[in-house]
Amino acid sequence: MDNSNPKLRKNGGEGTNVGNALRWLVKQGKNVSPELLDLASNITGIKQLSSLGDAIRGDKNLPEADKTILLQEMENDMIEMVEVTKRLQIDNEHPIPRLVRPVSYGAMFILFLSCVLFDGNLGEFTIDKAYVPVIQSLFGTMTIFYFGSRGIEKVMKTFKGNQ
């Protein structure tokens, strides 16, 4: 497989089973229509996999044996996507996974606030200078990611609701 083309696999991932099978067919010198390759490059969910499956079934250039292989690989991708979705839904049903971000952010906020309020005001309490950049970067990173990811989640929920 030619790794010099960054579009062969999105985000450096392993790719989908059906996408890998299509790339393998192309590497074997098989004639695969550009429409199929384009559909395979835009897979982000089950809906796109279904569209690709319809296109594979309707393709007149692919032999039946290759169609069977591609459709089986597509079925494997669908099963995997459904299982990942189930796992994410289960993770979101329980309070502990849902509370990890807000609780860890709250703990970090309390730590940061206590360091700021009590530093120099409570006896000889001082924070070692080596810890200050660590606390600042950790608190800043958590703030950006917590509020940033919550914002993205809400935008995506709104976007999906409008479709």
N, C-alpha and C positions, 0 to 999 in steps of 0.2 A: 504494500500500500504506500502511496506517495504521501509522505508526511510533510512535504514542503508546502502543500496547499492548506492553509489554516481553515478553510471552509469545509474540509472533508468531515470534520467532527466539530460540532459546536462546543464552545467553551472548554475545549480540551478534554471533553468527556469521552466515554466509550462509544457513544452513538447508540441508535436503536438497533434491535436485531434485524429488522427489515431493511434499514439503511445500510447496515454492514453487509447484508446479503446482496443488496443492489450494487454496492461498491465491488463486491467479489465477482458478480456477474460481469460487470464492466471490465474488471481486470482480466477475466477469462476471455475477453474479446466478444462477448455477447452484445447484441444490439438492444440497448435499453433506451426507450424514448426519453427525450429531455423533459417531457411533462412529468413522467414518473419520478425522475431525479429531482425535479423542482418541488414536487409534492413531498417527497421524502425529506428534503432539506428544511421544510417548514413545519415539521411535526412538533407540536407543543402539547398535544393531548389526544384523548380518545377520538374526538371529532375529526381531527386531521388524519388520524390513523384510518378511520372509516372511509374518508374520502380517498386516501391512498389505496385502500383495499378495493374500492369500486373501480378506480383507475386501472389497477392490476388486472382485475377480472375482465375489464373491457379492452385491454391492450391486445391488438391483433398481431404484434411482432413477437411477443414472448411465447415460447413453447409452453405447453400445458405443464410439463414437469417443473419448469422454472416458476410458473405462476403458483403451483402447489407449494413449492419451497418458500416463496415470498409470502404467501398468505399464511402459512404456518408460522413464520417468523413474526409476521404482523400480529397474529393471535397471541404469541408469547409476549410481545410488547404490550398488548392490551391488558393481558392478565397482570403483568408487572405494574402497569399504571394504576389499575384498579386496586391492587394490593397496597401500593404506596399511599393512595388516597384513603383507603380504609385505615391504615396505620396512622396517618396524620389526623383523621377524624377522631380516632380513639384517643390519641395523645391530647387532643383539644377538649375531650369530654371530661377528663379528670382535672381536679383543681391544682394538683402539684405541678404538672408541666406548664399549665397556664400561668401559675404564679411565680415561676422562676425569674422571669425578667423584672417584674415590678418589685419583688422582694429583694433581689440582689441589688437593684438600683436604689431602693430605699435604704438598705444597709450601707451601701457606699455613700449615700447622701448624708446619713447620720454620722458616719465616720468622718467625713469631710467637714461637716458642720461642727462636730465636737472638737476637731483639731483646730478649726478657726476660732471658735468661741473660747476654748479653754487654754489655748497657747498663750502663755505669759500672764494669764489671769488666775491661775490656780497654782499657787506655790511656785515651784521651779519647773513646771511642765514646759518642755520644749520638744519640738519634733526635729529629729535628726535631718539635716539638710539633704541627705541622700534619699530620704523617703518622699520629699516634696514633689519632685518631678514624676515619680511613680504614681502618687496619689492624683496629681493633676492630670496626667495622661489617661489613667484608668477612669477617673470620673468624667473627663471630657469624652472619651470614647464611648463609655456607657450611655452618656446623655445623648450623644449623636445617634448611636445605634438604637437606643430604646425609642426615642421620639421619632427618629427617621423611619424605623421599621413599622412602628404603629401607624404613622402617616401613610406609608406605602400600603399597608394592609387595608386601611380604610378606603384609599383610592381604588384599589383593586376590587374590593367588595362592591363599591359604588359602580365601577366600570362593568363588572360582571352582572350586576343587577339591571343595567341598562341594555344588555344584549338580549 
